[in-house]
Amino acid sequence: MLSFKTVFSFAALLPFAHLVAAQSAVWGQCGGIGWTGATTCVSGSTCIKQNDYYSQCQPGAASPPVTTVTPTLPPSSPTTTTSTGSAPSGLSTIPASQLFKISNFGPNPNNVAVYVYKPARVQSKPPLIVASHFCTGTAQAYFSGSKFAQLAETYGYLVLFPSSPHSGTCWDVSSDATLTHDGGSDSLGIASAARYAIANWGVDPARVFAVGTSSGAMMTNVLAGAYPDVFKGGVVDSGVPFGCFALPGQAQDSWNSQCAQGQLVLTGAQWAQRVLNAYPGYTGARPKMQVWHGTAGSWWGIYSDTTLYPQNFFETVKQWTTVFGYPSTPLSNVSESYLPRGYSNATYGPNFQAILAQGVGHTVPLYEQQYLQFLGIA
């Protein structure tokens, strides 16, 4: 079984460099962290940066990028410590407006590194977001490449940025331990940090959320499935269903090609059972979920198992609609004004939305402001 480190090794891709297209098609990816494909666009389109992880070929040489409308924000990596306002007393030892590592926060069998971002002014009973990074990423990379910290300065919530302990810097989303409530591995370490924040920082337990990209999206689904008592909502950007990577007896950072290539196709009931098996006997509410995914496949063909194929979007829809008892047909399916052309937002019920991005590769650009609105923070 290949490890994440092996699958994502750049050296392994070099013999196939000739397979890369000279130019990306309209609406195709043309840049971003980790992107090794074409960085120029076909005639009539321009490579527009969406965020640090994703640039896209959009029609027209002078067309401005379609971006999220956000409030006026401080610099992306603020470092000045200022008054914490009405922040709970337990936060007094944490410096404001910078990434700060915490420790001794509870059971953490894999020694997941966890960093907290506290804005200059914190709500008296703040929400908490756990933001999990992509494969080959780190807490620091996700902190600097996303707007979660910036927006915390506006809305007064706290952010935890965990960092994977594995050599390939991907999350364990395959072992029995990580897929089981209080079973161990990476998910327990992250859940422990969230529990610590609730107990010691005055965090509102009804507003604890998980978000993530790629491997972090997979971890978000794991946290939502195995720890519904801790996490009340999740946003999954280009991931797979809960339990899709399950590989009993394999290394914790194992890659599951069957799942990644969209070949693991189950019924909604079968997918839902994987969630229910994660925490037997749990009868409480399930976290509200929003899922994002692109329709484009991998550019390098033979290494397509390193992209999470679009079928995973539809399998995730099956899973969560069944968990919530929603119909398989959405109540509405619209193109929101804030989304680029080709994006559709399907709402299946008050607790589940699924956004499909036509022609977008791995991963879908971040829309942090909309995440906050869905989670009820903004």
C-alpha positions in Angstrom: 0.0 0.0 0.0 1.4 3.3 -1.0 1.9 6.0 1.6 0.8 9.6 1.2 4.5 10.5 1.0 5.1 8.2 -1.9 2.0 9.1 -3.8 2.7 12.8 -3.5 6.4 12.6 -4.2 7.3 15.1 -6.9 10.2 12.9 -8.0 7.7 10.2 -9.0 6.1 12.6 -11.4 9.2 13.7 -13.2 9.2 10.8 -15.8 5.7 11.9 -16.8 6.4 15.6 -17.2 5.9 15.3 -21.0 2.2 14.5 -20.3 1.5 18.0 -19.0 -0.5 20.1 -21.4 1.3 23.2 -22.7 -1.7 25.4 -21.8 -4.7 25.1 -19.5 -8.2 25.2 -21.0 -10.8 27.9 -20.1 -11.9 27.4 -16.5 -9.0 25.0 -15.9 -6.3 25.3 -13.2 -3.2 27.3 -14.0 -1.4 27.8 -10.7 -1.4 27.5 -6.9 0.5 25.9 -4.1 1.5 22.4 -5.2 0.4 22.9 -8.8 2.9 21.5 -11.3 0.7 21.7 -14.5 0.5 24.3 -17.1 0.7 27.9 -15.9 -0.4 29.6 -19.1 -3.9 29.6 -20.6 -5.3 29.0 -24.1 -5.9 32.1 -26.3 -8.7 34.3 -25.1 -8.3 33.5 -21.4 -6.1 34.7 -18.6 -4.7 33.0 -15.5 -6.5 34.7 -12.6 -5.3 34.0 -9.0 -8.2 33.0 -6.8 -6.1 32.4 -3.7 -2.7 30.9 -2.8 -3.9 27.4 -3.6 -5.7 28.0 -6.9 -5.5 30.1 -10.1 -7.9 29.6 -12.9 -8.1 30.3 -16.6 -10.9 32.7 -17.1 -12.3 34.2 -20.4 -11.0 37.6 -21.5 -7.6 39.1 -21.2 -8.7 41.9 -18.9 -11.4 40.1 -16.9 -11.0 40.7 -13.1 -11.0 37.7 -10.8 -14.3 36.6 -9.3 -13.6 37.0 -5.6 -15.5 36.7 -2.3 -16.9 40.0 -1.0 -15.4 40.5 2.4 -15.3 43.3 5.0 -12.2 45.5 5.2 -9.5 43.4 6.9 -6.1 43.8 8.5 -3.0 42.4 6.8 -3.0 38.6 6.1 -0.5 37.9 8.8 -1.0 40.5 11.6 1.6 40.4 14.3 0.7 43.3 16.6 -0.6 42.3 20.0 -3.5 44.5 21.1 -6.3 44.5 23.7 -8.3 41.3 23.8 -11.4 43.2 24.8 -14.0 41.0 26.5 -12.1 37.8 25.9 -12.5 35.0 28.5 -9.8 35.1 31.2 -8.4 31.7 30.1 -7.2 33.3 26.9 -5.1 36.0 28.7 -1.8 34.1 28.2 -2.3 33.7 24.5 -0.8 36.6 22.4 -3.3 38.3 20.1 -3.1 38.4 16.3 -0.4 35.8 15.7 -0.1 32.1 15.4 0.6 30.6 18.8 1.4 26.9 19.5 -0.4 25.2 22.4 0.4 22.0 24.2 -0.9 19.8 27.0 -4.4 20.1 25.8 -5.4 16.4 26.4 -5.1 13.0 24.7 -3.0 13.4 21.6 -1.6 9.9 20.7 0.1 11.0 17.4 1.4 14.3 18.9 -0.5 16.5 16.4 0.9 20.0 16.6 -1.9 22.6 17.2 -1.7 26.4 16.9 -4.3 28.9 17.9 -5.1 32.3 16.4 -6.7 34.8 18.8 -7.9 38.0 17.2 -7.3 41.4 18.9 -10.9 41.4 20.0 -12.7 38.2 21.0 -16.4 37.6 21.5 -17.3 37.0 25.2 -18.4 33.4 24.2 -16.5 33.0 20.9 -17.1 30.5 18.2 -14.2 28.1 17.3 -13.1 27.0 13.9 -10.7 24.1 13.4 -9.0 24.6 10.0 -7.2 21.5 8.7 -4.6 21.8 5.9 -4.2 20.0 2.6 -1.7 17.2 1.8 2.0 18.4 1.8 0.7 21.4 3.9 1.2 22.6 7.4 -0.7 24.7 9.9 1.5 27.7 9.0 0.7 27.2 5.2 -3.0 27.1 5.8 -2.8 30.0 8.2 -1.0 32.3 5.7 -2.9 31.0 2.6 -6.4 31.4 3.8 -8.6 34.2 5.3 -9.7 32.4 8.4 -7.3 34.4 10.6 -8.1 37.7 8.9 -11.9 37.2 9.2 -11.4 36.3 12.9 -10.3 39.9 13.4 -13.7 41.0 12.1 -16.0 38.4 13.8 -14.1 37.7 17.0 -13.9 33.9 16.7 -10.9 31.7 17.5 -9.1 29.4 15.0 -7.2 26.3 15.7 -4.7 25.3 12.9 -3.6 21.7 13.5 -0.5 20.3 11.7 -0.2 16.7 10.5 2.4 14.6 12.3 3.0 12.3 9.3 6.0 12.3 7.0 3.8 13.1 4.0 2.0 15.8 6.0 -1.4 14.3 5.2 -4.0 13.4 7.8 -4.8 9.9 9.0 -8.3 9.4 7.6 -8.0 5.6 7.0 -7.3 3.8 10.3 -9.9 2.3 12.7 -8.6 4.5 15.4 -9.1 7.8 13.7 -12.6 6.8 12.4 -13.8 5.9 15.9 -15.0 8.2 18.6 -12.2 8.6 21.1 -10.4 5.8 19.3 -7.1 7.6 19.0 -4.9 8.8 16.1 -5.0 12.3 14.6 -8.8 12.9 15.0 -8.6 12.4 18.8 -5.7 14.9 19.1 -7.7 17.5 17.2 -10.9 16.8 19.1 -8.9 17.1 22.4 -7.7 20.6 21.4 -11.3 21.6 20.6 -12.5 20.2 23.9 -9.7 22.1 25.7 -10.8 25.4 24.1 -14.4 24.8 25.2 -13.3 24.0 28.8 -10.6 26.7 29.2 -11.3 29.6 26.8 -15.0 30.1 27.2 -15.7 28.8 23.6 -19.4 28.4 22.9 -19.9 24.6 22.6 -22.8 25.1 20.2 -20.5 26.9 17.8 -17.5 24.7 17.3 -16.9 24.0 13.6 -14.4 22.2 11.3 -13.2 23.2 7.8 -10.6 21.8 5.6 -9.1 21.4 2.1 -8.3 18.1 0.3 -6.8 15.9 3.1 -8.1 18.5 5.5 -11.5 18.1 3.9 -11.3 14.4 4.6 -10.3 15.1 8.2 -13.3 17.5 8.4 -15.6 14.7 7.4 -13.9 12.4 10.0 -14.4 15.0 12.8 -18.0 15.5 11.8 -18.7 11.7 11.7 -16.7 10.6 14.8 -17.1 13.6 17.0 -20.6 15.0 16.5 -20.7 15.8 20.2 -17.9 18.3 19.7 -18.3 19.7 16.2 -21.6 21.3 15.2 -20.8 22.0 11.6 -18.3 21.4 8.8 -17.2 22.7 5.4 -15.6 20.1 3.2 -13.5 21.5 0.3 -12.6 18.7 -2.2 -12.7 15.7 0.0 -14.2 12.2 0.2 -17.0 10.7 2.3 -16.5 9.7 5.9 -14.8 6.2 6.0 -14.1 6.2 2.2 -10.3 5.8 2.9 -10.8 3.1 5.5 -8.0 0.6 5.4 -8.1 -1.6 8.5 -4.6 -2.8 9.5 -2.7 -0.5 7.1 -0.4 2.4 8.0 -2.2 5.5 9.2 -1.1 7.6 6.3 -2.0 5.0 3.7 -3.5 6.1 0.3 -6.7 4.4 -0.9 -6.7 4.5 -4.7 -10.1 2.9 -5.0 -11.7 5.8 -3.1 -9.5 8.5 -4.6 -10.4 7.5 -8.1 -14.1 7.5 -7.3 -14.5 3.7 -7.6 -15.9 3.1 -4.2 -19.6 3.5 -5.0 -22.1 2.6 -2.2 -25.7 3.2 -1.3 -26.7 6.1 0.9 -27.6 3.6 3.6 -24.2 2.0 3.4 -22.4 5.3 3.6 -24.6 6.5 6.5 -23.8 3.3 8.4 -20.1 4.1 8.4 -20.9 7.4 10.1 -23.2 5.7 12.6 -20.6 3.0 13.4 -18.1 5.7 14.3 -20.0 6.6 17.5 -22.4 3.7 18.4 -25.2 4.8 20.6 -24.9 8.5 19.8 -28.4 10.0 19.5 -27.7 13.7 19.4 -27.8 16.2 16.6 -25.4 15.8 13.6 -23.3 18.7 12.5 -24.6 20.8 9.6 -22.4 20.2 6.5 -21.4 22.1 3.3 -19.5 20.2 0.6 -17.6 21.7 -2.3 -16.0 19.8 -5.2 -14.8 20.4 -8.8 -15.7 18.3 -11.8 -12.3 18.2 -13.5 -10.0 15.2 -13.1 -6.3 14.9 -12.7 -4.0 16.4 -15.4 -1.4 13.7 -15.2 -3.6 10.7 -16.0 -1.5 7.8 -14.8 -1.2 9.4 -11.3 -4.9 10.2 -11.1 -5.1 8.5 -7.7 -3.5 11.7 -6.2 -6.7 13.6 -7.1 -10.0 13.0 -5.4 -12.2 12.3 -8.3 -15.6 14.0 -8.6 -17.5 10.8 -7.9 -16.5 11.4 -4.3 -18.8 14.5 -4.3 -21.8 12.4 -5.2 -20.9 9.7 -2.7 -20.6 12.4 0.0 -24.0 13.7 -0.9 -25.5 10.2 -0.6 -23.9 9.9 2.8 -25.0 13.1 4.5 -28.5 13.2 2.9 -29.1 9.8 4.3 -27.7 10.7 7.7 -30.0 13.7 7.8 -33.0 11.8 6.3 -33.2 14.3 3.4 -34.4 13.4 -0.1 -31.8 12.6 -2.7 -33.2 15.4 -4.9 -32.2 18.9 -3.8 -34.9 21.3 -2.7 -33.2 24.0 -4.7 -30.2 24.1 -7.1 -29.0 27.6 -8.0 -26.0 29.6 -9.2 -25.2 32.0 -6.4 -24.2 35.6 -7.3 -21.0 35.3 -5.4 -19.9 32.2 -7.2 -18.1 32.1 -10.6 -19.8 30.8 -13.7 -20.3 27.1 -13.7 -20.8 26.7 -9.9 -24.2 25.4 -8.6 -25.4 25.3 -5.0 -27.8 22.4 -4.2 -29.6 22.7 -0.9 -31.1 19.4 0.4 -32.3 20.7 3.7 -31.4 23.2 6.5 -28.3 21.3 7.5 -26.8 20.2 4.1 -25.6 22.0 1.0 -23.4 20.8 -1.8 -21.6 23.1 -4.3 -20.4 21.6 -7.5 -17.9 23.6 -9.6 -17.9 22.8 -13.3 -14.5 22.6 -14.9 -12.6 23.3 -11.6 -9.8 20.9 -10.6 -8.4 19.9 -7.3 -9.0 22.0 -5.2 -12.0 24.4 -5.3 -10.9 27.9 -4.3 -11.7 29.0 -0.7 -14.8 31.1 -0.1 -14.2 31.7 3.6 -16.9 34.4 4.0 -19.5 32.1 2.6 -18.3 29.3 4.9 -18.9 31.7 7.9 -22.3 32.6 6.7 -23.3 28.9 6.3 -22.0 28.2 9.8 -23.9 31.1 11.3 -20.8 33.1 12.3 -21.0 36.0 9.8 
